[in-house]
Amino acid sequence: MEKITIIGGGLSGCEAAWQAAQAGVSVKLYEMRPTVSTGAHISGMLSELVCSNSLGSTQHNRPSGLLKDECKLLNSLLVRCAEETSIPAGDALAVDREAFSRKVTEHIELKPNIEVIREEVKEIPAAPVIVASGPLTSDSLSRSISLITGEEQLFFYDAIAPIVSASTINMDIAFRASRYKFENETHGDYINCPFTEKQFFTFLEGLLSAQRIPLKEIETAIPNVGLKDKVTFFEACLPIEVMAARDPLALTFGPMRPVGLRNPHTGQRPYAVVQLRQDDLADTLYNLVGFQTNLTFPEQNKLFHLIPGLENAEFIRFGQMHRNTYINSPSLLKSSLQMHSRKDLFFAGQIAGIEGYMGNIASGLVAGMNAARFLKGEQPLVFPLDTMIGAMHHYIANASPVNFQPMKANLGLLPRLDHIPQNKQERGFCHAKRSLNSLKDFLGQDSVNGDQNEKQ
């Protein structure tokens, strides 16, 4: 049986391993945890979620929802595991982190032609391989990647939101509700902590004056690689203190926006609100939605207890920040996720410049399928540009290599519709219908031209 090495047991690595194994390929899946820690993960389970427990919207006309639908058509293991371990989150697919990771780990470890090896890979082997080492790639592997790619590593800083114990939230102040669903106020999927205008500006003043952890203290130096010195934040996941420093009212239009909510205690819309989302099946833990931060732990402990309803809350985990590493994919990869200069080497997930949990799953799916096809002497799959999975991978292979940043699923990646409805939701449904029909037609083809969408 043909063999392939996969480096990294995260979302993309596990999906890649499953897809390759399903195609009849023998897989060696390397995961360095728990022997070598990343500093962000807390367990040794595969596909452990770190930053959030939400895999994004389930609505079919939203980018993340469309990507889920496409991955389900392609028999994604991880989407199935996510649905089987889902917890209430309104229109989003959120999971119990531990249950999700445990289920993925069981599937991967019990698959006959997947061997899970718990050790660090320090160099990329001279054999068919998928690098899915994620944003926290170790120093030694980063050096090996740099030597092979001949490129500077790129990086941006990402952050993790805090988690609180549900039993310590003051529900005399906080309230349950989902946006715009007033008839279900007492049974909403989110816990909302409402601010008056005075409370918000007191919180804002504390936030702007709070001490941050110097980035140089959380950055792992990688000598002889030539990392850029400029600090770059991922714009879709900014720390709250960075948003507030840019514009004092930015939070009220971002993670603290009050639109679509009404406080049942007062009958009024709050000036601002912090939403908490269920984090486990037992309904004992909640994470602060969009509250990524790089404040010191003492500052977080002081500041977050100013949030109405969290005055006496027990914080199970404070926010953290870490460096995410990714390659300059437009100058290195094809849409099939193969390297231009080495056809037996694939990159998948965040290290390839794909952002978001669902994007990582989709990327692993593409890499696993194509690595298996490569080993069988078949042309790699390049999905149609009018599908979300095709558009994302076309983007990272064809974007400008100058100032390249990771990309997440969004409707702007898709080609224009022939007839564009004025209603935004209707446009989303039209894109979704076209994408799913295109994918179904593509999968029904007897033969596939692997280079049909590649740049010439």
One Martini backbone bead per residue (centre of mass of N, CA, C, O) as a GRO file, in nm:
protein
  456
    1MET     BB    1   0.096   0.036   0.022
    2GLU     BB    2   0.071   0.349   0.004
    3LYS     BB    3   0.258   0.637   0.141
    4ILE     BB    4   0.199   0.898   0.393
    5THR     BB    5   0.299   1.203   0.540
    6ILE     BB    6   0.171   1.370   0.837
    7ILE     BB    7   0.200   1.700   0.976
    8GLY     BB    8  -0.033   1.710   1.203
    9GLY     BB    9  -0.324   1.694   1.450
   10GLY     BB   10  -0.530   1.872   1.336
   11LEU     BB   11  -0.775   1.955   1.135
   12SER     BB   12  -0.620   1.917   0.863
   13GLY     BB   13  -0.462   1.655   0.931
   14CYS     BB   14  -0.708   1.471   0.994
   15GLU     BB   15  -0.862   1.509   0.728
   16ALA     BB   16  -0.632   1.413   0.548
   17ALA     BB   17  -0.601   1.130   0.667
   18TRP     BB   18  -0.888   1.033   0.607
   19GLN     BB   19  -0.894   1.078   0.299
   20ALA     BB   20  -0.650   0.900   0.231
   21ALA     BB   21  -0.755   0.640   0.363
   22GLN     BB   22  -1.021   0.623   0.194
   23ALA     BB   23  -0.828   0.596  -0.076
   24GLY     BB   24  -0.598   0.366   0.021
   25VAL     BB   25  -0.392   0.506   0.208
   26SER     BB   26  -0.108   0.515   0.391
   27VAL     BB   27  -0.073   0.662   0.726
   28LYS     BB   28   0.145   0.905   0.884
   29LEU     BB   29   0.068   1.062   1.193
   30TYR     BB   30   0.206   1.354   1.325
   31GLU     BB   31   0.225   1.434   1.686
   32MET     BB   32   0.381   1.616   1.943
   33ARG     BB   33   0.157   1.579   2.117
   34PRO     BB   34   0.247   1.587   2.457
   35THR     BB   35   0.561   1.605   2.445
   36VAL     BB   36   0.511   1.877   2.281
   37SER     BB   37   0.441   2.196   2.340
   38THR     BB   38   0.270   2.505   2.236
   39GLY     BB   39   0.113   2.695   2.474
   40ALA     BB   40  -0.213   2.651   2.392
   41HIS     BB   41  -0.247   2.375   2.453
   42ILE     BB   42  -0.390   2.111   2.696
   43SER     BB   43  -0.367   1.856   2.514
   44GLY     BB   44  -0.330   1.535   2.319
   45MET     BB   45  -0.548   1.574   2.132
   46LEU     BB   46  -0.702   1.577   1.850
   47SER     BB   47  -0.834   1.859   1.730
   48GLU     BB   48  -0.779   2.099   1.912
   49LEU     BB   49  -0.943   2.367   2.034
   50VAL     BB   50  -0.859   2.715   2.106
   51CYS     BB   51  -1.003   2.999   2.033
   52SER     BB   52  -1.269   2.831   1.972
   53ASN     BB   53  -1.607   2.657   1.939
   54SER     BB   54  -1.664   2.778   1.653
   55LEU     BB   55  -1.769   2.697   1.298
   56GLY     BB   56  -1.990   2.876   1.240
   57SER     BB   57  -2.222   2.904   1.024
   58THR     BB   58  -2.534   2.729   0.906
   59GLN     BB   59  -2.605   2.907   0.686
   60HIS     BB   60  -2.631   2.866   0.344
   61ASN     BB   61  -2.569   3.194   0.275
   62ARG     BB   62  -2.303   3.149   0.418
   63PRO     BB   63  -1.979   3.082   0.396
   64SER     BB   64  -1.960   2.864   0.622
   65GLY     BB   65  -2.214   2.708   0.539
   66LEU     BB   66  -2.125   2.637   0.253
   67LEU     BB   67  -1.868   2.484   0.333
   68LYS     BB   68  -2.014   2.263   0.486
   69ASP     BB   69  -2.180   2.155   0.251
   70GLU     BB   70  -1.936   2.075   0.079
   71CYS     BB   71  -1.799   1.885   0.287
   72LYS     BB   72  -2.037   1.688   0.303
   73LEU     BB   73  -2.021   1.601   0.003
   74LEU     BB   74  -1.704   1.507   0.079
   75ASN     BB   75  -1.697   1.347   0.351
   76SER     BB   76  -1.649   1.481   0.626
   77LEU     BB   77  -1.542   1.404   0.937
   78LEU     BB   78  -1.538   1.674   1.110
   79VAL     BB   79  -1.826   1.765   1.056
   80ARG     BB   80  -1.957   1.520   1.180
   81CYS     BB   81  -1.832   1.554   1.465
   82ALA     BB   82  -1.951   1.835   1.516
   83GLU     BB   83  -2.252   1.757   1.498
   84GLU     BB   84  -2.228   1.532   1.731
   85THR     BB   85  -2.103   1.786   1.939
   86SER     BB   86  -2.315   1.988   1.963
   87ILE     BB   87  -2.417   2.318   2.067
   88PRO     BB   88  -2.570   2.586   2.158
   89ALA     BB   89  -2.556   2.877   1.888
   90GLY     BB   90  -2.777   2.921   1.713
   91ASP     BB   91  -2.645   2.968   1.381
   92ALA     BB   92  -2.417   2.802   1.500
   93LEU     BB   93  -2.132   2.576   1.510
   94ALA     BB   94  -2.096   2.437   1.816
   95VAL     BB   95  -1.866   2.280   2.051
   96ASP     BB   96  -1.742   2.037   2.240
   97ARG     BB   97  -1.423   2.021   2.269
   98GLU     BB   98  -1.366   1.744   2.401
   99ALA     BB   99  -1.566   1.571   2.239
  100PHE     BB  100  -1.455   1.634   1.963
  101SER     BB  101  -1.160   1.540   2.000
  102ARG     BB  102  -1.228   1.254   2.091
  103LYS     BB  103  -1.375   1.163   1.833
  104VAL     BB  104  -1.148   1.210   1.634
  105THR     BB  105  -0.936   1.035   1.770
  106GLU     BB  106  -1.089   0.767   1.748
  107HIS     BB  107  -1.113   0.754   1.440
  108ILE     BB  108  -0.810   0.772   1.374
  109GLU     BB  109  -0.697   0.537   1.563
  110LEU     BB  110  -0.908   0.312   1.424
  111LYS     BB  111  -0.781   0.337   1.158
  112PRO     BB  112  -0.609   0.100   0.991
  113ASN     BB  113  -0.432   0.315   0.781
  114ILE     BB  114  -0.359   0.471   1.060
  115GLU     BB  115  -0.064   0.617   1.207
  116VAL     BB  116   0.005   0.732   1.526
  117ILE     BB  117   0.270   0.970   1.602
  118ARG     BB  118   0.438   1.080   1.908
  119GLU     BB  119   0.625   1.318   1.742
  120GLU     BB  120   0.867   1.521   1.635
  121VAL     BB  121   0.912   1.703   1.339
  122LYS     BB  122   1.217   1.856   1.213
  123GLU     BB  123   1.193   1.735   0.916
  124ILE     BB  124   1.137   1.714   0.589
  125PRO     BB  125   1.079   1.458   0.407
  126ALA     BB  126   1.186   1.248   0.125
  127ALA     BB  127   0.855   1.238   0.084
  128PRO     BB  128   0.542   1.203   0.094
  129VAL     BB  129   0.379   1.517   0.207
  130ILE     BB  130   0.196   1.680   0.475
  131VAL     BB  131   0.174   2.012   0.587
  132ALA     BB  132  -0.014   2.053   0.918
  133SER     BB  133   0.121   2.231   1.172
  134GLY     BB  134   0.034   2.510   1.186
  135PRO     BB  135   0.076   2.811   1.374
  136LEU     BB  136   0.270   2.626   1.594
  137THR     BB  137   0.529   2.577   1.469
  138SER     BB  138   0.817   2.463   1.514
  139ASP     BB  139   1.135   2.566   1.494
  140SER     BB  140   1.262   2.329   1.332
  141LEU     BB  141   1.043   2.311   1.109
  142SER     BB  142   1.066   2.603   1.015
  143ARG     BB  143   1.350   2.575   0.904
  144SER     BB  144   1.286   2.354   0.696
  145ILE     BB  145   1.078   2.515   0.537
  146SER     BB  146   1.267   2.750   0.461
  147LEU     BB  147   1.468   2.579   0.299
  148ILE     BB  148   1.259   2.474   0.086
  149THR     BB  149   1.115   2.751  -0.001
  150GLY     BB  150   1.303   3.016   0.013
  151GLU     BB  151   1.141   3.168   0.237
  152GLU     BB  152   0.997   3.371   0.429
  153GLN     BB  153   0.845   3.391   0.699
  154LEU     BB  154   0.527   3.438   0.816
  155PHE     BB  155   0.334   3.656   1.048
  156PHE     BB  156   0.087   3.650   1.314
  157TYR     BB  157  -0.130   3.758   1.563
  158ASP     BB  158  -0.304   3.566   1.806
  159ALA     BB  159  -0.609   3.499   2.000
  160ILE     BB  160  -0.760   3.422   2.321
  161ALA     BB  161  -1.041   3.357   2.490
  162PRO     BB  162  -1.219   3.360   2.763
  163ILE     BB  163  -1.330   3.157   3.054
  164VAL     BB  164  -1.630   3.069   3.233
  165SER     BB  165  -1.829   2.997   3.497
  166ALA     BB  166  -2.166   2.958   3.495
  167SER     BB  167  -2.233   2.962   3.813
  168THR     BB  168  -2.091   3.276   3.834
  169ILE     BB  169  -2.325   3.406   3.692
  170ASN     BB  170  -2.530   3.693   3.702
  171MET     BB  171  -2.877   3.658   3.625
  172ASP     BB  172  -2.984   3.938   3.739
  173ILE     BB  173  -2.822   4.078   3.492
  174ALA     BB  174  -2.808   3.872   3.308
  175PHE     BB  175  -2.905   3.724   2.977
  176ARG     BB  176  -3.102   3.539   2.764
  177ALA     BB  177  -3.009   3.551   2.406
  178SER     BB  178  -3.089   3.612   2.071
  179ARG     BB  179  -3.075   3.774   1.803
  180TYR     BB  180  -3.401   3.890   1.728
  181LYS     BB  181  -3.531   3.677   1.969
  182PHE     BB  182  -3.764   3.780   2.182
  183GLU     BB  183  -3.952   3.523   2.229
  184ASN     BB  184  -3.663   3.372   2.352
  185GLU     BB  185  -3.515   3.509   2.597
  186THR     BB  186  -3.501   3.259   2.816
  187HIS     BB  187  -3.372   3.059   2.555
  188GLY     BB  188  -3.116   3.152   2.470
  189ASP     BB  189  -2.781   3.079   2.348
  190TYR     BB  190  -2.703   3.342   2.506
  191ILE     BB  191  -2.509   3.531   2.724
  192ASN     BB  192  -2.584   3.864   2.851
  193CYS     BB  193  -2.387   4.162   2.915
  194PRO     BB  194  -2.502   4.466   3.023
  195PHE     BB  195  -2.455   4.810   2.927
  196THR     BB  196  -2.411   5.108   3.013
  197GLU     BB  197  -2.265   5.393   2.931
  198LYS     BB  198  -2.100   5.423   3.192
  199GLN     BB  199  -1.989   5.131   3.204
  200PHE     BB  200  -1.841   5.135   2.935
  201PHE     BB  201  -1.639   5.378   2.994
  202THR     BB  202  -1.510   5.242   3.234
  203PHE     BB  203  -1.406   4.997   3.079
  204LEU     BB  204  -1.247   5.152   2.860
  205GLU     BB  205  -1.048   5.292   3.047
  206GLY     BB  206  -0.923   5.027   3.158
  207LEU     BB  207  -0.835   4.908   2.885
  208LEU     BB  208  -0.641   5.144   2.784
  209SER     BB  209  -0.457   5.118   3.070
  210ALA     BB  210  -0.374   4.838   3.035
  211GLN     BB  211  -0.157   4.581   3.062
  212ARG     BB  212   0.064   4.428   2.848
  213ILE     BB  213   0.212   4.179   2.676
  214PRO     BB  214   0.499   4.150   2.547
  215LEU     BB  215   0.564   4.013   2.244
  216LYS     BB  216   0.861   3.913   2.298
  217GLU     BB  217   0.760   3.707   2.529
  218ILE     BB  218   0.573   3.523   2.311
  219GLU     BB  219   0.806   3.494   2.120
  220THR     BB  220   0.962   3.262   1.915
  221ALA     BB  221   1.270   3.226   1.834
  222ILE     BB  222   1.407   3.202   1.485
  223PRO     BB  223   1.691   3.137   1.377
  224ASN     BB  224   1.790   3.183   1.046
  225VAL     BB  225   1.505   3.288   0.889
  226GLY     BB  226   1.393   3.595   0.871
  227LEU     BB  227   1.202   3.741   1.041
  228LYS     BB  228   0.983   3.969   1.082
  229ASP     BB  229   0.944   4.261   1.290
  230LYS     BB  230   0.665   4.315   1.223
  231VAL     BB  231   0.360   4.371   1.364
  232THR     BB  232   0.083   4.139   1.306
  233PHE     BB  233  -0.261   4.138   1.277
  234PHE     BB  234  -0.549   3.971   1.265
  235GLU     BB  235  -0.832   4.132   1.159
  236ALA     BB  236  -1.052   3.897   1.248
  237CYS     BB  237  -0.871   3.882   1.551
  238LEU     BB  238  -0.872   4.119   1.747
  239PRO     BB  239  -0.782   4.271   2.006
  240ILE     BB  240  -0.961   4.475   2.210
  241GLU     BB  241  -0.730   4.688   2.263
  242VAL     BB  242  -0.680   4.750   1.962
  243MET     BB  243  -0.959   4.848   1.884
  244ALA     BB  244  -0.982   5.075   2.100
  245ALA     BB  245  -0.727   5.235   2.003
  246ARG     BB  246  -0.843   5.308   1.722
  247ASP     BB  247  -1.152   5.310   1.854
  248PRO     BB  248  -1.358   5.370   2.119
  249LEU     BB  249  -1.629   5.249   1.945
  250ALA     BB  250  -1.561   4.970   1.812
  251LEU     BB  251  -1.696   4.766   2.010
  252THR     BB  252  -2.002   4.860   1.945
  253PHE     BB  253  -1.945   4.733   1.635
  254GLY     BB  254  -1.859   4.459   1.751
  255PRO     BB  255  -1.843   4.247   2.016
  256MET     BB  256  -2.043   4.491   2.168
  257ARG     BB  257  -2.292   4.477   2.013
  258PRO     BB  258  -2.657   4.545   2.066
  259VAL     BB  259  -2.793   4.438   1.835
  260GLY     BB  260  -3.086   4.245   1.872
  261LEU     BB  261  -3.120   4.342   2.180
  262ARG     BB  262  -3.301   4.280   2.498
  263ASN     BB  263  -3.356   4.373   2.821
  264PRO     BB  264  -3.570   4.211   3.041
  265HIS     BB  265  -3.516   4.391   3.301
  266THR     BB  266  -3.585   4.681   3.122
  267GLY     BB  267  -3.669   4.679   2.796
  268GLN     BB  268  -3.384   4.753   2.684
  269ARG     BB  269  -3.125   4.858   2.502
  270PRO     BB  270  -2.812   4.832   2.521
  271TYR     BB  271  -2.516   4.997   2.477
  272ALA     BB  272  -2.375   4.723   2.555
  273VAL     BB  273  -2.223   4.385   2.494
  274VAL     BB  274  -2.152   4.065   2.637
  275GLN     BB  275  -2.098   3.757   2.495
  276LEU     BB  276  -2.189   3.417   2.581
  277ARG     BB  277  -2.067   3.087   2.500
  278GLN     BB  278  -2.103   2.775   2.489
  279ASP     BB  279  -1.836   2.512   2.564
  280ASP     BB  280  -2.019   2.268   2.675
  281LEU     BB  281  -2.238   2.008   2.725
  282ALA     BB  282  -2.284   2.069   3.044
  283ASP     BB  283  -2.311   2.383   3.086
  284THR     BB  284  -2.035   2.519   3.255
  285LEU     BB  285  -1.913   2.679   3.005
  286TYR     BB  286  -1.794   3.014   2.898
  287ASN     BB  287  -1.732   3.229   2.627
  288LEU     BB  288  -1.595   3.531   2.515
  289VAL     BB  289  -1.706   3.686   2.251
  290GLY     BB  290  -1.440   3.844   2.091
  291PHE     BB  291  -1.220   3.841   2.363
  292GLN     BB  292  -0.948   3.898   2.266
  293THR     BB  293  -0.617   3.897   2.438
  294ASN     BB  294  -0.298   4.072   2.585
  295LEU     BB  295  -0.338   4.084   2.870
  296THR     BB  296  -0.273   4.057   3.168
  297PHE     BB  297  -0.398   3.864   3.411
  298PRO     BB  298  -0.450   4.083   3.630
  299GLU     BB  299  -0.602   4.272   3.435
  300GLN     BB  300  -0.827   4.078   3.361
  301ASN     BB  301  -0.934   4.027   3.647
  302LYS     BB  302  -1.016   4.326   3.687
  303LEU     BB  303  -1.174   4.403   3.425
  304PHE     BB  304  -1.388   4.155   3.390
  305HIS     BB  305  -1.534   4.234   3.668
  306LEU     BB  306  -1.684   4.490   3.524
  307ILE     BB  307  -1.878   4.306   3.405
  308PRO     BB  308  -2.196   4.266   3.388
  309GLY     BB  309  -2.232   3.958   3.580
  310LEU     BB  310  -1.893   3.929   3.652
  311GLU     BB  311  -1.807   4.016   3.943
  312ASN     BB  312  -1.790   3.682   4.052
  313ALA     BB  313  -1.635   3.540   3.845
  314GLU     BB  314  -1.493   3.240   3.717
  315PHE     BB  315  -1.181   3.197   3.566
  316ILE     BB  316  -1.057   2.935   3.378
  317ARG     BB  317  -0.961   3.132   3.135
  318PHE     BB  318  -0.743   3.333   2.995
  319GLY     BB  319  -0.618   3.528   2.780
  320GLN     BB  320  -0.423   3.484   2.472
  321MET     BB  321  -0.108   3.501   2.291
  322HIS     BB  322   0.007   3.417   1.952
  323ARG     BB  323   0.200   3.286   1.700
  324ASN     BB  324   0.150   3.280   1.350
  325THR     BB  325   0.235   3.053   1.088
  326TYR     BB  326   0.316   3.123   0.736
  327ILE     BB  327   0.317   3.099   0.402
  328ASN     BB  328   0.387   3.208   0.064
  329SER     BB  329   0.169   3.071  -0.138
  330PRO     BB  330   0.167   3.225  -0.421
  331SER     BB  331   0.488   3.132  -0.463
  332LEU     BB  332   0.440   2.795  -0.395
  333LEU     BB  333   0.138   2.720  -0.475
  334LYS     BB  334  -0.121   2.539  -0.569
  335SER     BB  335  -0.458   2.470  -0.571
  336SER     BB  336  -0.379   2.164  -0.478
  337LEU     BB  337  -0.127   2.217  -0.258
  338GLN     BB  338   0.113   2.211  -0.426
  339MET     BB  339   0.426   2.237  -0.505
  340HIS     BB  340   0.598   2.353  -0.765
  341SER     BB  341   0.897   2.215  -0.684
  342ARG     BB  342   0.718   1.975  -0.523
  343LYS     BB  343   0.481   1.725  -0.581
  344ASP     BB  344   0.509   1.564  -0.282
  345LEU     BB  345   0.431   1.854  -0.158
  346PHE     BB  346   0.209   1.960   0.102
  347PHE     BB  347  -0.023   2.214   0.209
  348ALA     BB  348  -0.220   2.279   0.518
  349GLY     BB  349  -0.397   2.528   0.636
  350GLN     BB  350  -0.261   2.786   0.812
  351ILE     BB  351   0.026   2.753   0.679
  352ALA     BB  352  -0.125   2.817   0.386
  353GLY     BB  353  -0.350   3.059   0.446
  354ILE     BB  354  -0.587   2.933   0.612
  355GLU     BB  355  -0.881   3.052   0.764
  356GLY     BB  356  -1.038   2.883   0.987
  357TYR     BB  357  -1.187   2.599   1.070
  358MET     BB  358  -1.329   2.530   0.799
  359GLY     BB  359  -1.084   2.587   0.620
  360ASN     BB  360  -0.903   2.369   0.743
  361ILE     BB  361  -1.076   2.128   0.670
  362ALA     BB  362  -1.087   2.178   0.364
  363SER     BB  363  -0.780   2.170   0.320
  364GLY     BB  364  -0.733   1.880   0.418
  365LEU     BB  365  -0.916   1.748   0.212
  366VAL     BB  366  -0.758   1.832  -0.040
  367ALA     BB  367  -0.480   1.717   0.039
  368GLY     BB  368  -0.565   1.421   0.083
  369MET     BB  369  -0.676   1.365  -0.197
  370ASN     BB  370  -0.417   1.459  -0.362
  371ALA     BB  371  -0.208   1.272  -0.237
  372ALA     BB  372  -0.347   1.013  -0.326
  373ARG     BB  373  -0.344   1.073  -0.630
  374PHE     BB  374  -0.041   1.096  -0.659
  375LEU     BB  375   0.026   0.800  -0.568
  376LYS     BB  376  -0.166   0.691  -0.821
  377GLY     BB  377  -0.116   0.883  -1.082
  378GLU     BB  378  -0.310   1.126  -1.049
  379GLN     BB  379  -0.484   1.394  -1.088
  380PRO     BB  380  -0.543   1.668  -0.935
  381LEU     BB  381  -0.769   1.852  -0.761
  382VAL     BB  382  -0.962   2.132  -0.899
  383PHE     BB  383  -1.186   2.333  -0.797
  384PRO     BB  384  -1.425   2.525  -0.864
  385LEU     BB  385  -1.458   2.875  -0.854
  386ASP     BB  386  -1.782   2.855  -0.764
  387THR     BB  387  -1.659   2.742  -0.513
  388MET     BB  388  -1.543   2.774  -0.201
  389ILE     BB  389  -1.310   2.566  -0.209
  390GLY     BB  390  -1.193   2.677  -0.477
  391ALA     BB  391  -1.160   2.983  -0.414
  392MET     BB  392  -0.967   2.966  -0.174
  393HIS     BB  393  -0.732   2.806  -0.323
  394HIS     BB  394  -0.699   3.007  -0.550
  395TYR     BB  395  -0.616   3.249  -0.383
  396ILE     BB  396  -0.351   3.140  -0.238
  397ALA     BB  397  -0.220   3.089  -0.538
  398ASN     BB  398  -0.304   3.403  -0.676
  399ALA     BB  399  -0.213   3.604  -0.507
  400SER     BB  400  -0.036   3.839  -0.382
  401PRO     BB  401   0.290   3.810  -0.242
  402VAL     BB  402   0.236   4.089  -0.132
  403ASN     BB  403   0.126   4.097   0.176
  404PHE     BB  404   0.032   3.825   0.260
  405GLN     BB  405  -0.282   3.696   0.386
  406PRO     BB  406  -0.494   3.525   0.535
  407MET     BB  407  -0.792   3.332   0.439
  408LYS     BB  408  -1.137   3.337   0.447
  409ALA     BB  409  -1.443   3.269   0.404
  410ASN     BB  410  -1.600   3.441   0.118
  411LEU     BB  411  -1.805   3.580  -0.126
  412GLY     BB  412  -1.572   3.755  -0.268
  413LEU     BB  413  -1.430   3.495  -0.407
  414LEU     BB  414  -1.655   3.480  -0.595
  415PRO     BB  415  -1.803   3.495  -0.869
  416ARG     BB  416  -2.009   3.661  -1.043
  417LEU     BB  417  -2.323   3.704  -1.100
  418ASP     BB  418  -2.541   3.737  -1.355
  419HIS     BB  419  -2.767   3.789  -1.130
  420ILE     BB  420  -2.803   4.058  -0.893
  421PRO     BB  421  -2.927   4.078  -0.605
  422GLN     BB  422  -3.002   4.322  -0.368
  423ASN     BB  423  -3.029   4.113  -0.165
  424LYS     BB  424  -2.804   3.971   0.043
  425GLN     BB  425  -2.936   3.696   0.107
  426GLU     BB  426  -3.004   3.621  -0.185
  427ARG     BB  427  -2.715   3.620  -0.287
  428GLY     BB  428  -2.625   3.387  -0.107
  429PHE     BB  429  -2.820   3.175  -0.226
  430CYS     BB  430  -2.716   3.192  -0.517
  431HIS     BB  431  -2.430   3.105  -0.456
  432ALA     BB  432  -2.500   2.834  -0.323
  433LYS     BB  433  -2.647   2.702  -0.557
  434ARG     BB  434  -2.416   2.720  -0.762
  435SER     BB  435  -2.199   2.571  -0.597
  436LEU     BB  436  -2.344   2.297  -0.548
  437ASN     BB  437  -2.396   2.232  -0.845
  438SER     BB  438  -2.100   2.242  -0.932
  439LEU     BB  439  -1.997   2.019  -0.743
  440LYS     BB  440  -2.180   1.792  -0.843
  441ASP     BB  441  -2.080   1.798  -1.134
  442PHE     BB  442  -1.781   1.751  -1.071
  443LEU     BB  443  -1.823   1.469  -0.922
  444GLY     BB  444  -1.962   1.342  -1.197
  445GLN     BB  445  -1.712   1.314  -1.335
  446ASP     BB  446  -1.500   1.092  -1.504
  447SER     BB  447  -1.298   1.333  -1.543
  448VAL     BB  448  -0.997   1.523  -1.442
  449ASN     BB  449  -0.863   1.845  -1.472
  450GLY     BB  450  -0.607   1.951  -1.269
  451ASP     BB  451  -0.540   2.240  -1.452
  452GLN     BB  452  -0.801   2.420  -1.517
  453ASN     BB  453  -0.737   2.669  -1.280
  454GLU     BB  454  -0.462   2.741  -1.346
  455LYS     BB  455  -0.205   2.926  -1.378
  456GLN     BB  456   0.010   3.001  -1.657
   0.00000   0.00000   0.00000
